[in-house]
Amino acid sequence: MSNILEMNQVNKTYGRKQALHNVSLTVAPGRIVGLLGSNGSGKSTLMKLVAGLLHPASGSIQVTGKPIGLVTKSLVSFMPDRPLTEKWMKVRDAIAYYRDFYDDFDESKAQEMLDFMSLAENDRVSHLSKGMNERLQLTLAMSRKARLYLLDEPIGGVDPVARGKILDAIVKFYDEDSSLIISTHLVNDIERIFDEVIFIREGKLVMHEEVETIRLQHGKSVDEMFKEVFAE
């Protein structure tokens, strides 16, 4: 089966600042991938390029063999680090907004996820805690029938109970024909769900490795390897 994502020698600049330097990687189907790095390392830029929200200065990006563009918009579901919902909305309004906007939105899956997340349709977005709002954003993103899901800091700034619920939902509801890329700097809390990890520092890919390889060959957890690499 062909790769879900292929990036080849991708560069991205903002004025004189180079945000990504010659990034090349592939992601196969059925993988949960950790995109790990400190704040400002290039994680969000990489995700926005794959989502088609930014354009690379050079290099190529393909999703299921198709170059990034209008066609891939329906293949990629992106959960940014800031909510896309409006404060006036109730949860049901957010669901209706996504249903109307995305042809591939699966409302029955959304309802199942809402139940799992303990979210009520009458809840006002403005009254949701940070953790509950993250649960809602995850529900919206993962209820699309995409091939690649990009989750930007889905557990950032939420309490440990909410983190656990969000991670359980990711594992329970993701489709194994698709793949997920999850960016985070909270490695210890989330590494249990990763199949492989990508370390990115100052826009450069410094490691792309299977989690089991890190544990067996290096005798370290992902968090320990992350701290070692980023302490250099």
N, C-alpha and C positions, 0 to 999 in steps of 0.2 A: 504494500500500500504506500502511496506517495506521501511525502511529508506534508504536514499541515502548514508549516511556516518555513520559509527559506529567506535568509537575509545574506546578501553578498556584498562585502566591502562598502557598507553603508556609512556615510559621513553626514553630519548635520551641524550647521553653524548658525549662531545668532550673532550677527555682526562680526566682530573679531573673535568671539568666543566659540571654540569648537566643542559642541555638546556631545557628539559621538565621533569616535575615531575608528574607521575601518572595521566596523562590527560585522562579523560573519557568523551565522549559526543556523541550525536546523532544529525543528521540533516535529517529532513523529506523532501520529494519532494516539490517543489514549494516554496521554502523559499529563501529569500535574507538575508544572515547572516553577521553581522559585527564582524570581529575578531579584537578586539581593545586592544591596549596596547602601551606603550612607546617603543622607539627604544631599541632593545636588549632584549625584553620581551619574545621572543620565537615564534613570529608570523610566520616569514619566515621559521623557522625550522619545525613548524607544517605543513605548506603548502607543503614543500618539501617532508616530510614524506608521506603525502596523495598522492602526485603526483608520488611517487615511486622513487624520486631522492636521498633519504636518507633511511636508514634502522633503525628502532627503536632498542634500546638496549634491551627492553622487552615490552611486551604488544602486542595487536593485532589491526589492522586497516582493515576495510572492506568497499568497495564501492559497493552498491547494493547487499550486501551479499557475495561478492567475496573478498578474501584476496588480499592485494596489491601485484601486480606482472605484468606479461606481459598482462594478460587479462584486468586489470584495466587501462592500458595505454590508451586504446581506450575509456574509460569511463570518463576520467579526462582531462580537458583542463586547463593548468597552464600558467598564464601570470606573469612572474617574475618581480622583481622591476628594472631589467636592460633589455634593448631591446635585442631581439634575432636576429634582422635584422643586415645586414652589411651596412657600410656607402656607399659602391659602388652601392648599389641597388637603383632602382627606386621603387615606390609603386607597380607597376605591377610585378616587380621581386619578391618582398616579397610575393605577392599573389600567384605567380607561385610556389615559394619555398614551401609554406604551402600546396598548392594543390598537389604537387608531394610527399610531405613527409607524409601527413595524408590522409588516404582513406576516412575519414569522413568529409573532408573539403567541405563546401557548398559554391561554388564560386558565386552563384546567391545572397546568403545572404551577402557575402563579398562585392559585388558590391553595394547592397542596403545600406549597412553600410557606404561604402566609400562616396556615394552620401550624406547621412545624415550628415557625418562628414566633408563635404566639402574638401575631399581629391581627388586629381587628380592622375590618373595612371602614368602620366609623372613626377610627383614630385619626386625629389631626396631625399632619406632618410637623407643624410648629410645636406640638406638645410631646413629640417623641424624644426620648433620650438619645444621646450620641450612639449608644449601642443598638437601640431599636431602629434608629434611622439607617444605620449601616445594614441591618437585617433587611430593611425595605429595599435599599439600593441593590443589595445582592439578589433579592427576589426578582427585581425588575430586569437586571442584567442576565440572570441565568434562566429566565423563562423564555428567552428567545431561542429559536432552533438554529443556533450558530454552529460553526465548526471550530472556532477559536474564541475563547473567552479571555479577556484581559481585565484583571482585577487589580486596580491601583490602590495599594495600602488599605485592604478591606478590614483590617483589624486595628488600624491606627487610632490611638486615642480612646479606645473602648476598654471597659473593665474585663478582668479575666473570665467572668461568667459569660459575657457577651462574646468574647473571643472564641470560647469553646463551642458555643452554639453556632457561630458563623462557620467555623471549621467543619463541624459535623454536617452542616447543611451543604457545604461545598462537596464533601465526599459523597453524601447521600444523593444529591440531585444532579451531579454532572454526568453527561453522556459519554461513555467510553469510546465512541466513534469520534469525539471531539477532543480538544486539548485545552488546558488552562495554563495561563501564565499569570502568576501572582507576585506582585512586587511588595516588598516589605523590608524594614530594617529590624523588625522584631523576630529574629530568626528562631530563637529558642522556643517561642510560643507556637510556631507554625510548621517547623521542619518535619513533624511526624506525618504530614500528608503529602510531602514532595516525593516524586520519582527521581527527579534530577534538579540540579541547581545551576544557575548562571551567576557568577560574581562579576559585577561591573564597578569600576572605580575610575573617576574622572573621565567618563565617556569611553573607557577602554574595557573590552571583555578580558578579564584576567583568569577566569576559570569557567569551564562548562563540563560538569561531571555528574555521573550517576550517584545518587545518595548512597547506594550499597557499596560502590567502589570507594567512596570516601571513608565509609565505616570499616570495610574489610582491609583495604590496602594501606590506609593511613591510620587506622585505629582511632578515629576521631568522630565526634558528632559533627553535623553541619555547622552548628553554632561555634564549636571549638575551631573548626577549619576557617570559618568566617573571621573570627577574632584574630587568628594567626595571620591570615592573608592581609587583613586590613590594618594590622598593627605594623606592617613592614614600612 
